[in-house]
Amino acid sequence: MERFQHPTQVIATGFGSAIALGTLLLSLPVMTESGERAHFVDALFTATSAVCVTGLVTVDTGGHWSVMGEVVILALIQVGGLGILTLATLFALVVSRRLGLRAQLIAQAETKTLRLSDVRRVVRNVVLFSLISELVVAVVLTARFMIGYDEPLGRAVYHGVFHSISAFNNAGFSLNVDSLMRYVADPWISLTICVAFIVGGLGFPVVFELVRSWRRPREWSVLTRLTVGTTVPLLVIGTIVLTSVEYDNPGTLGPLSGPAKLLAGFFAAATPRTAGFNTIDTSAMTTEGWFFTDFLMFVGGGSAGTAGGIKVTTFGLLAFVVWAEMRGERRVNVGRRRVPETNHRQALAIVLLAMGAVAISTFVLLGMTTHSLDRVLFEVISAFATVGMSTGITADLPRAAHVLIAVLMFAGRIGPLTLASALALRERERRYELPEERTIVG
């Protein structure tokens, strides 16, 4: 049992076990519409994508899998999303040394664990928060499907619940072959889905702190300041940039009216935070649109949420580090708090390792396929950042490439969380200092 005491091992083992079980279930003949056993790689890829709440698929979710298969996928999404949200929340609280307003973390000398009662309280609150959020979104979507699209009650409820869970957990799975493109001009569906994956991507600690003190931003923690202070500008800038570069593109925003273009542009800027849905044809986007979406996907969403990427907190912290360096300041301050240098190094390590993983995977994948660099890079970043968007090449890739992308989704899902846990929990004081020597930088 000692081998699995470290949090990184527990996380990897838990997600790996869920993927293995999901692969086994999806390999059963009853899970497909045709009644034939799904290819092992398709089952593995789908299970990995669901547990890692990514959304990339090698087969059409609504057409290939039976209702039972879709329910299994939904269960894997829920398990993966709740697992990510719970683990990320517990990790955030361990690092910040606090739990709500009253309960305090009891940090032991080496393990820095929480009291069992505190862990139970966190898990209970996270589960309630998730289920209530999903229920509200499901009700709105169900009503819209019935009223706006004349869907029967049963079908409307099923689609509402499926897309609600998929959205809140930033999974990006859809029962429609065109994702949400048929609802591109429908604000009820588009904005409801957006709110769901943005709230899920912000994370439990940030959302509850905003609820408690949204009128008092000066009291916000560094986590909330970085999350909100980076998310909002990225949404605004992303909407402006993507709407501009796709405005006259006949394959995306071109045929839409002015308000619909703005709505679709906002959705296109919000979904790369790792939601994975799309209301415009991603494969028809301009090269500029792909490139900027690559950037948004790489950054991702909040650190204590269901989103992936390097996280907006990492990106925001490094922006503060650069700003402090440009001003010649020795300390990095966010609001009224000083961020320790260990956080700077952790953020830099996560970014550099993520860039290395993307670069190596892109190089390997280019050798497996004849697709262009921009499409392959988009696919790799989407997988590593657990986004689920695609330029349409996923199903055309060879089986070996599907396995590579599955590994990339797994690494991208547990990698940043386990790496951050390992770096934070292994922090120790050095009992001596070596002589200092400066080197040339730049």
C-alpha positions in Angstrom: 0.0 0.0 0.0 2.9 2.3 0.6 3.5 2.6 -3.2 0.2 4.5 -3.6 0.4 7.0 -0.7 1.6 9.9 -2.8 -1.2 11.9 -4.3 0.3 11.7 -7.8 0.1 7.9 -7.8 -3.4 8.0 -6.4 -4.6 10.3 -9.1 -3.0 8.4 -12.0 -4.2 5.0 -10.7 -7.7 6.3 -10.2 -8.1 7.8 -13.6 -6.3 4.8 -15.2 -8.7 2.4 -13.5 -11.8 4.4 -14.7 -10.5 4.4 -18.3 -9.8 0.6 -18.1 -13.3 -0.1 -16.8 -14.8 2.2 -19.4 -12.9 0.6 -22.2 -14.1 -2.9 -21.1 -17.7 -1.8 -21.0 -17.7 0.1 -24.3 -16.1 -3.1 -25.9 -19.3 -5.0 -25.3 -21.5 -5.6 -28.4 -24.6 -4.2 -26.6 -22.9 -0.8 -26.5 -23.1 -0.1 -30.2 -26.1 0.6 -32.4 -25.1 -2.2 -34.8 -24.8 -4.7 -32.0 -21.3 -5.5 -33.1 -18.3 -5.3 -30.8 -16.6 -1.9 -31.1 -12.9 -1.8 -32.1 -10.7 -1.8 -29.1 -8.9 1.4 -30.0 -12.3 3.2 -30.5 -13.4 2.0 -27.1 -10.1 3.0 -25.5 -10.1 6.4 -27.2 -13.7 7.1 -26.2 -13.3 6.0 -22.6 -10.1 8.1 -22.3 -11.8 11.1 -23.8 -14.8 10.8 -21.5 -12.9 10.2 -18.3 -10.4 13.0 -19.1 -13.4 15.1 -20.1 -11.9 16.0 -23.5 -14.5 15.3 -26.2 -12.4 14.1 -29.1 -14.1 11.2 -30.8 -13.1 8.7 -33.5 -16.8 7.7 -34.1 -20.0 9.7 -34.0 -21.3 9.5 -30.4 -25.0 9.7 -31.2 -24.8 7.4 -34.3 -22.3 4.7 -33.3 -23.1 4.0 -29.7 -26.4 2.7 -28.4 -28.4 4.4 -25.7 -26.6 2.1 -23.2 -23.3 3.1 -24.6 -24.2 6.8 -24.4 -25.2 6.3 -20.8 -21.8 4.7 -20.0 -20.0 7.6 -21.7 -22.1 10.0 -19.6 -21.3 8.1 -16.4 -17.6 8.3 -17.3 -17.8 12.0 -17.9 -19.5 12.5 -14.6 -17.0 10.4 -12.7 -14.1 12.1 -14.4 -15.5 15.5 -13.9 -16.3 15.0 -10.3 -13.0 13.4 -9.7 -11.1 16.3 -11.3 -13.1 18.9 -9.5 -12.8 17.2 -6.1 -9.1 16.5 -6.4 -8.3 20.0 -7.8 -10.3 21.6 -4.9 -8.6 19.6 -2.2 -5.2 20.4 -3.7 -6.0 24.1 -3.9 -7.1 24.0 -0.2 -4.0 22.1 0.8 -1.8 24.7 -0.8 -3.7 27.7 0.5 -3.9 26.1 4.0 -7.6 27.0 4.4 -11.0 25.4 4.0 -13.9 27.8 3.8 -14.4 30.3 6.6 -14.1 28.2 9.7 -12.6 24.8 9.0 -8.8 24.9 9.1 -6.4 22.6 7.4 -4.4 20.3 9.7 -1.1 20.0 7.8 1.1 17.2 9.0 4.9 17.5 8.6 5.3 15.5 5.4 1.9 14.5 4.1 0.1 17.8 4.6 -3.3 15.9 4.8 -6.7 17.2 5.7 -8.8 15.9 8.6 -11.2 13.3 7.5 -14.2 15.5 8.5 -12.9 18.3 6.3 -12.3 16.0 3.4 -15.9 14.8 3.7 -17.2 18.3 3.8 -15.3 19.3 0.7 -16.4 16.3 -1.2 -20.0 16.7 -0.2 -20.1 20.4 -1.2 -18.3 19.8 -4.5 -20.8 17.0 -5.4 -23.8 19.1 -4.4 -22.5 22.1 -6.3 -21.9 20.0 -9.4 -25.3 18.2 -9.4 -27.3 21.3 -8.7 -25.5 23.2 -11.5 -26.1 20.3 -13.9 -29.8 20.1 -12.9 -30.4 23.8 -13.5 -28.7 23.7 -16.9 -30.6 20.5 -17.8 -34.0 22.1 -17.0 -33.2 25.2 -19.2 -32.0 23.0 -22.1 -34.9 20.6 -21.8 -37.4 23.5 -21.9 -35.7 25.0 -24.9 -35.6 21.7 -26.8 -39.3 21.2 -26.2 -40.5 24.8 -26.8 -38.1 25.9 -29.6 -37.6 22.6 -31.5 -40.8 20.6 -30.7 -38.8 17.7 -29.2 -40.9 15.1 -27.4 -40.5 15.2 -23.6 -38.4 12.1 -23.3 -36.0 13.1 -26.0 -35.8 16.7 -24.7 -34.9 15.5 -21.2 -32.3 13.0 -22.4 -30.6 15.6 -24.6 -30.9 18.2 -21.9 -29.3 16.0 -19.3 -26.6 14.7 -21.6 -25.5 18.1 -22.8 -25.8 19.6 -19.3 -23.4 17.1 -17.8 -21.1 17.2 -20.8 -21.0 21.1 -20.6 -20.5 21.5 -16.9 -17.7 19.0 -16.9 -16.1 20.6 -19.9 -16.3 17.3 -21.8 -17.6 18.5 -25.2 -19.5 15.3 -26.1 -22.6 15.9 -28.1 -25.3 13.6 -29.4 -25.5 15.6 -32.6 -23.1 14.8 -35.4 -22.5 18.6 -35.9 -22.1 19.3 -32.2 -24.1 22.5 -31.5 -23.8 24.0 -35.0 -27.6 23.8 -35.5 -28.0 26.1 -32.5 -25.5 28.7 -33.6 -28.0 31.6 -33.6 -29.9 30.4 -30.5 -28.8 32.3 -27.4 -30.8 30.2 -25.0 -28.8 27.1 -25.8 -25.5 28.7 -26.7 -25.3 31.0 -23.7 -26.7 28.3 -21.3 -24.0 25.9 -22.4 -21.4 28.7 -22.1 -22.4 29.5 -18.6 -22.2 25.8 -17.6 -18.7 25.2 -18.9 -17.4 28.6 -17.7 -18.7 27.9 -14.1 -17.4 24.4 -14.2 -14.0 25.6 -15.5 -13.7 28.3 -12.9 -13.7 25.8 -10.1 -15.4 25.3 -6.7 -13.2 27.5 -4.6 -13.4 30.5 -7.0 -17.1 30.3 -7.6 -17.9 30.1 -3.9 -15.5 33.0 -3.1 -17.2 35.1 -5.8 -20.6 34.2 -4.4 -19.5 35.3 -0.9 -17.6 38.5 -1.8 -18.3 39.5 -5.4 -18.9 43.0 -4.3 -15.5 43.2 -2.4 -12.8 42.3 -5.0 -10.1 43.7 -2.6 -10.8 40.7 -0.4 -10.4 38.1 -3.1 -7.6 35.5 -2.8 -4.8 35.4 -5.2 -6.4 32.3 -6.9 -9.6 34.2 -7.5 -7.8 37.3 -8.7 -5.7 35.4 -11.2 -8.6 33.3 -12.4 -11.1 36.1 -13.0 -8.4 38.6 -14.0 -7.2 36.3 -16.8 -10.5 34.7 -17.8 -12.4 37.9 -18.5 -9.8 39.6 -20.7 -9.3 36.3 -22.7 -13.0 36.0 -23.3 -13.2 39.7 -24.5 -10.1 39.6 -26.6 -10.9 36.2 -27.9 -14.4 37.3 -29.0 -13.0 40.4 -30.8 -10.2 38.5 -32.5 -12.1 35.4 -33.6 -15.2 37.4 -34.7 -12.9 39.7 -36.8 -10.8 37.0 -38.5 -13.9 34.8 -39.2 -16.4 37.7 -40.0 -16.4 37.2 -43.8 -15.5 33.5 -43.9 -18.3 31.8 -45.8 -17.6 28.5 -44.0 -18.1 30.0 -40.5 -19.5 33.4 -39.6 -20.0 34.7 -43.1 -23.7 33.6 -43.6 -24.8 34.7 -40.2 -26.5 38.0 -39.2 -24.7 40.6 -37.1 -26.0 39.5 -33.7 -25.6 35.9 -34.6 -21.9 36.5 -35.6 -21.2 38.1 -32.2 -22.9 35.3 -30.4 -21.0 32.7 -32.4 -17.7 34.6 -31.9 -18.2 34.7 -28.2 -18.9 31.0 -28.1 -15.8 30.3 -30.3 -13.7 32.3 -27.8 -15.2 30.6 -24.7 -15.2 27.0 -25.8 -11.4 26.6 -26.2 -11.1 27.0 -22.4 -11.6 23.2 -22.8 -15.4 22.9 -23.3 -15.0 21.3 -26.7 -18.3 22.2 -28.2 -18.6 24.2 -31.4 -21.4 26.2 -33.0 -19.4 26.9 -36.2 -17.5 24.5 -38.5 -14.0 24.3 -36.9 -12.6 22.6 -40.0 -13.6 25.6 -42.1 -11.9 28.3 -39.9 -9.2 30.4 -41.2 -5.5 29.7 -40.4 -5.5 32.8 -38.2 -8.6 31.5 -36.4 -6.9 28.1 -35.8 -3.7 29.7 -34.5 -5.5 32.0 -32.0 -7.7 29.1 -30.9 -4.4 27.1 -30.3 -3.4 29.8 -27.9 -6.7 29.8 -26.1 -6.7 26.0 -25.8 -3.1 25.9 -24.5 -4.0 28.4 -21.7 -7.2 26.6 -20.8 -9.4 27.4 -17.7 -9.3 27.6 -14.0 -6.9 25.7 -11.8 -9.5 24.2 -9.5 -12.1 23.3 -12.1 -12.9 20.8 -14.8 -11.0 22.7 -17.5 -7.6 21.7 -18.8 -4.6 23.5 -20.4 -1.8 25.0 -18.4 -4.5 27.0 -16.6 -5.3 30.7 -16.6 -3.7 31.0 -13.1 -0.4 29.8 -14.5 -0.6 32.1 -17.5 -1.7 35.1 -15.3 1.0 34.5 -12.7 3.7 34.4 -15.4 2.3 37.7 -16.8 2.7 39.3 -13.3 6.3 37.8 -13.1 7.2 39.4 -16.5 5.6 42.7 -15.5 7.6 42.8 -12.2 10.8 41.9 -14.0 10.2 44.7 -16.6 9.7 47.2 -13.7 12.8 46.0 -11.9 10.9 44.7 -8.9 12.3 41.9 -6.8 8.9 40.7 -5.6 5.8 39.7 -7.5 2.6 41.1 -5.9 -1.0 40.2 -6.9 -3.4 42.6 -5.2 -2.3 42.9 -1.6 -0.4 39.6 -1.5 3.1 38.6 -2.4 3.4 35.4 -4.4 6.4 33.3 -3.3 9.2 32.4 -5.7 8.3 28.7 -5.5 5.1 29.5 -7.3 7.0 31.3 -10.1 9.2 28.2 -10.6 6.2 25.9 -10.5 4.4 27.9 -13.2 7.4 28.0 -15.4 8.0 24.3 -15.0 4.4 23.5 -16.0 4.5 25.8 -19.1 7.9 24.4 -20.3 6.9 20.8 -19.8 3.6 21.4 -21.6 5.3 23.0 -24.5 7.7 20.1 -24.7 4.9 17.6 -24.7 3.0 19.4 -27.4 6.2 19.8 -29.6 7.2 16.2 -29.3 3.7 14.8 -29.9 3.2 17.1 -32.9 6.5 15.9 -34.4 5.6 12.3 -33.9 2.1 12.7 -35.2 3.4 14.5 -38.4 5.3 11.3 -39.2 2.1 9.2 -38.9 -0.1 11.3 -41.2 -0.1 13.4 -44.3 -2.1 16.2 -42.7 -0.7 19.8 -42.6 1.2 21.2 -39.5 -1.6 23.6 -38.6 -4.2 20.8 -38.4 -1.9 18.4 -36.5 -0.8 21.1 -34.1 -4.5 22.0 -33.4 -5.3 18.3 -32.8 -2.4 17.8 -30.4 -3.1 21.0 -28.4 -6.8 20.1 -28.2 -5.9 16.6 -26.9 -3.3 17.7 -24.4 -5.4 20.6 -23.1 -8.4 18.3 -23.0 -10.5 20.6 -25.2 -12.0 18.2 -27.7 -12.2 20.6 -30.7 -10.9 19.2 -34.0 -10.3 20.4 -37.5 -12.0 17.2 -38.6 -9.0 14.8 -38.9 -9.5 12.7 -35.8 -11.4 9.9 -37.4 -9.0 9.8 -40.4 -5.9 9.3 -38.3 -4.3 5.8 -38.2 -4.9 3.6 -35.2 -1.4 4.2 -33.8 -2.1 8.0 -33.9 -5.4 7.4 -32.0 -3.4 5.6 -29.3 -0.9 8.5 -29.1 -3.7 11.0 -28.8 -5.3 8.9 -26.1 -2.1 8.9 -24.1 -1.8 12.6 -24.7 -5.3 13.2 -23.3 -4.5 11.2 -20.2 -1.2 13.0 -19.7 -2.8 16.3 -20.3 -5.6 15.6 -17.8 -3.6 14.3 -14.9 -0.2 15.9 -15.8 -0.7 19.5 -14.7 -2.6 18.5 -11.6 -0.1 15.7 -10.5 2.9 17.9 -11.5 1.5 20.8 -9.4 0.8 18.4 -6.5 4.3 16.9 -6.7 6.0 20.3 -6.9 4.0 21.8 -4.0 4.2 18.8 -1.7 8.0 18.2 -2.3 8.9 21.7 -1.3 11.7 21.6 1.3 14.2 24.0 2.8 17.9 23.8 1.8 20.2 23.9 4.7 23.0 25.6 2.8 23.5 28.0 -0.1 26.1 27.8 -2.9 28.1 30.8 -4.0 26.1 33.0 -6.4 27.1 33.5 -10.0 25.1 35.4 -12.7 24.8 34.2 -16.3 23.8 35.9 -19.5 20.1 35.6 -20.2 18.7 36.5 -23.6 
